[in-house]
Amino acid sequence: MPPVFCVLCWQLMSQALFTAPVFGLIVVGDEILSGRRADRHLQHLAELLVERGLQLSWARYVGDEPQRLTQTIKDAWAGGGAVFCTGGIGSTPDDHTRQCAADALDLPLVPHAEACALITARSREMAKKKGIDFDPQAPDNRQRLLMGRLPYGARLLPNSYNGIPGFALGTPGQGRMLYFTPGFPVMAWPTMEWALETDWTACFERGRWLERSIIVRGEGEAVLTPLMERIEARHAGVKVFSLPSVDHPEYGRHIELGVKGAPAAVEPAWAALKEGLRAFTHLQCGPELERP
């Protein structure tokens, strides 16, 4: 086979192998749906992905209901991609995520030796801090060990806060992974970043995405829609967006109008958008905003 052809084949194979997956998020907990706690994971994961030239494609919220949670995980697995699931991996009666993940993938829930060792180490540390002897048969220590029962074949995820690990199912190279983290941001967020930096660095495209926008006051979306449609029709690969607000603390009633996409495509679309806005002489425009 000619060398040039070999190189071309390798490039094509590499592109296919490292194509960025669809990223999703499942947030688990009755406390989120009841409003007792506000979700912070969606914004943070979206920011982690954008920093790396990636995007969050979907998110779902589900309560502590085993049947619905199992179906949600099953759907996420069937859909492929890399999905982060936060919450419900503790050891209390309302923590169903470990069992639901096992049921969704038709796997047995079994003690994971390394996870149990890490949990025991944490229990020893807690006992030492309290100045008491460690008793592995104490009810609280036995209860914690339930967190070491994971779906068969699970891979551990580090927990930099207290050492009690999350877990993952799947194979990154095959483009299908489920990551299960605690619900606490102080535990979940470092794990999310670790997973991205460990499994998906080949997909990072920092600088491939650009968003430019401008604050517009004095007109409604309906009047600006033809301009938006014209920009999208003439600039392939660019999305035009409009984010209205009625009570912004700084800008008051306004529309954030902008374009997003690959930098090379965004620049001419952005110039066309600003030129189109000049036709609306009654508008108040500015400031301009830019997000990588």
C-alpha positions in Angstrom: 0.0 0.0 0.0 1.5 3.4 -0.9 2.7 5.4 2.1 0.5 8.4 1.3 -2.5 6.2 1.3 -1.5 4.7 4.6 -1.2 8.2 6.2 -4.6 9.2 4.8 -6.2 6.0 6.2 -4.7 6.7 9.6 -5.9 10.3 9.6 -9.4 9.2 8.8 -9.3 6.5 11.4 -8.1 8.9 14.0 -10.8 11.4 13.2 -13.4 8.7 13.5 -11.9 7.4 16.8 -11.7 10.8 18.5 -14.9 12.4 17.4 -16.4 14.2 20.3 -19.3 12.3 21.9 -22.7 13.8 22.8 -22.5 14.9 26.4 -25.5 14.6 28.7 -26.4 15.2 32.4 -28.8 13.5 34.7 -29.4 15.2 38.1 -31.0 12.9 40.7 -32.9 13.9 43.8 -36.3 14.8 45.1 -34.8 17.8 46.7 -34.1 19.3 43.3 -37.7 18.7 42.0 -39.3 20.0 45.2 -37.2 23.2 45.1 -35.5 22.6 48.4 -32.2 22.8 46.7 -31.3 24.5 43.4 -29.3 22.5 40.8 -25.8 23.9 40.2 -24.4 21.0 38.1 -25.9 22.0 34.8 -24.2 25.3 34.5 -20.9 24.0 35.9 -20.7 21.0 33.5 -21.6 23.2 30.6 -18.8 25.6 31.5 -16.3 22.7 31.9 -17.2 21.5 28.4 -17.1 24.9 26.7 -13.7 25.5 28.1 -12.6 22.5 26.2 -14.4 23.3 23.0 -17.2 20.8 23.7 -20.9 21.2 24.4 -23.6 19.9 26.7 -26.3 18.4 24.5 -29.0 17.5 27.0 -30.0 17.4 30.6 -32.7 15.6 32.6 -33.9 15.9 36.2 -35.3 12.9 38.0 -36.4 12.2 41.5 -35.6 9.4 43.9 -38.0 7.0 42.1 -36.3 3.7 41.2 -38.4 2.8 38.2 -38.1 6.2 36.5 -34.4 6.5 37.4 -33.7 3.1 35.9 -35.5 4.0 32.7 -33.6 7.3 32.5 -30.2 5.6 32.8 -31.3 2.9 30.3 -32.3 5.6 27.8 -29.0 7.5 28.4 -27.0 4.2 27.8 -29.0 3.4 24.6 -28.4 7.0 23.3 -24.7 6.7 23.6 -22.3 9.5 24.4 -20.8 10.5 27.7 -23.4 11.1 30.4 -22.7 12.4 34.0 -25.2 11.4 36.6 -25.1 13.2 40.0 -26.7 12.1 43.2 -28.2 9.0 44.8 -25.0 7.0 45.3 -24.9 7.2 49.1 -26.0 4.5 51.6 -29.4 5.8 52.9 -32.7 4.3 51.9 -33.4 7.0 49.3 -30.1 6.4 47.5 -31.1 4.2 44.5 -28.7 5.2 41.8 -26.2 2.3 42.2 -29.0 -0.3 42.0 -30.8 1.5 39.2 -27.6 1.7 37.1 -27.1 -2.0 37.6 -30.7 -2.7 36.6 -30.6 -0.4 33.6 -27.5 -2.2 32.2 -28.7 -5.7 33.4 -25.7 -6.1 35.7 -25.4 -7.6 39.2 -24.7 -5.3 42.1 -21.6 -6.7 43.8 -19.0 -5.6 46.4 -16.1 -3.8 44.7 -12.9 -4.6 46.6 -11.1 -1.4 46.0 -14.1 0.8 46.7 -14.7 -1.1 50.0 -11.1 -0.6 50.9 -11.3 3.1 50.3 -14.6 3.4 52.3 -13.0 1.4 55.2 -10.0 3.7 55.1 -12.3 6.7 55.4 -14.2 5.1 58.3 -10.8 4.5 60.1 -9.9 8.2 59.5 -13.2 9.4 60.9 -12.8 7.2 64.0 -9.3 8.5 64.6 -10.5 12.1 64.4 -13.2 11.3 67.0 -10.6 9.6 69.2 -12.3 6.3 69.2 -11.3 2.8 68.2 -12.3 1.7 64.7 -14.8 -1.2 64.8 -15.6 -2.6 61.3 -18.7 -4.2 62.6 -20.2 -1.0 64.0 -23.6 -0.3 62.4 -22.4 3.0 60.8 -19.3 1.4 59.3 -21.3 -1.5 57.9 -23.8 1.0 56.5 -21.1 2.9 54.7 -19.8 -0.2 53.0 -23.1 -0.4 51.1 -21.5 2.4 48.9 -18.9 -0.2 47.8 -21.6 -2.3 46.2 -21.4 -1.3 42.5 -22.6 -2.7 39.1 -20.3 -5.5 38.0 -17.3 -4.2 36.0 -17.6 -0.6 37.3 -14.5 1.6 37.2 -13.9 3.8 40.2 -13.9 7.6 40.0 -11.8 9.6 42.4 -13.4 11.7 45.1 -10.9 14.3 46.2 -13.1 15.5 49.1 -13.5 12.4 51.2 -12.0 9.5 49.2 -15.3 7.6 48.8 -15.4 7.0 45.1 -17.9 7.4 42.4 -18.0 5.0 39.5 -18.2 4.7 35.8 -19.6 2.2 33.3 -18.5 1.8 29.7 -15.5 2.3 27.5 -14.3 5.8 26.4 -12.9 4.6 23.1 -16.3 3.2 22.2 -17.9 6.6 22.7 -20.3 5.4 25.4 -19.8 6.2 29.1 -21.9 6.7 32.2 -20.2 8.6 35.1 -21.9 8.5 38.5 -20.9 11.1 41.1 -22.2 12.3 44.5 -24.7 15.1 44.4 -22.6 17.5 46.4 -20.8 19.9 44.1 -17.6 19.9 46.2 -17.4 16.2 45.4 -19.0 16.0 41.9 -17.2 18.9 40.2 -13.6 17.7 40.6 -14.7 14.2 39.5 -16.4 15.7 36.3 -13.2 17.5 35.5 -11.0 14.5 36.1 -13.2 12.3 33.8 -13.0 14.9 31.0 -9.2 15.2 31.4 -8.7 11.5 31.7 -11.1 10.1 29.0 -11.8 12.8 26.5 -8.7 14.9 25.9 -8.4 13.7 22.3 -11.7 15.4 21.6 -10.8 18.8 23.1 -10.9 21.6 20.6 -10.1 24.7 22.6 -10.7 27.8 20.6 -13.0 26.1 18.1 -16.2 27.7 19.4 -16.9 31.4 19.6 -20.0 33.4 20.7 -20.4 37.1 20.0 -23.5 39.1 21.0 -24.7 42.6 21.6 -27.3 44.1 24.0 -30.2 45.6 22.1 -32.9 47.8 23.6 -35.9 49.4 22.0 -37.4 46.6 19.9 -39.0 43.1 20.3 -37.8 39.8 19.0 -40.6 39.6 16.3 -39.2 42.6 14.5 -35.7 41.3 14.6 -36.5 37.8 13.5 -36.2 38.4 9.7 -32.7 39.6 10.3 -31.8 36.6 12.3 -33.2 34.2 9.7 -31.3 36.0 7.0 -28.0 35.7 8.9 -28.5 31.9 9.4 -29.5 31.3 5.8 -26.4 33.1 4.5 -23.8 31.8 6.9 -23.6 28.0 7.1 -22.6 26.5 10.4 -23.6 29.6 12.5 -26.4 29.7 14.9 -28.2 33.0 15.7 -29.6 33.4 19.1 -31.9 35.8 21.0 -32.1 36.0 24.8 -34.8 38.4 26.0 -34.9 39.8 29.5 -37.4 42.1 31.1 -35.8 43.0 34.4 -32.0 42.7 34.1 -30.3 44.6 36.9 -27.9 46.4 34.6 -29.5 46.5 31.2 -33.2 46.6 32.1 -35.6 45.3 29.4 -33.4 44.2 26.5 -32.5 41.4 24.0 -29.1 39.8 23.9 -28.7 39.1 20.1 -25.8 37.1 18.9 -24.2 34.5 16.7 -22.2 31.4 17.7 -20.1 28.7 15.9 -16.6 28.2 14.6 -14.6 31.4 14.8 -14.0 31.6 11.1 -17.7 31.4 10.4 -18.7 33.7 13.3 -16.7 36.7 12.2 -18.5 37.4 8.9 -21.9 36.5 10.4 -21.2 38.9 13.3 -20.3 41.7 10.9 -23.5 41.0 8.9 -25.6 41.1 12.0 -24.2 44.4 13.2 -24.7 45.9 9.7 -28.3 44.7 9.7 -28.9 46.3 13.1 -27.9 49.7 11.7 -31.1 49.7 9.6 -33.0 50.0 12.9 -32.1 53.6 13.7 -34.2 53.7 16.8 -32.4 50.9 18.6 -30.0 51.3 21.5 -27.2 48.8 21.0 -24.3 47.9 23.3 -22.3 46.7 25.0 -20.8 43.9 22.9 -20.1 40.6 24.5 -17.7 37.7 23.6 -17.5 34.2 25.0 -14.9 31.6 23.9 
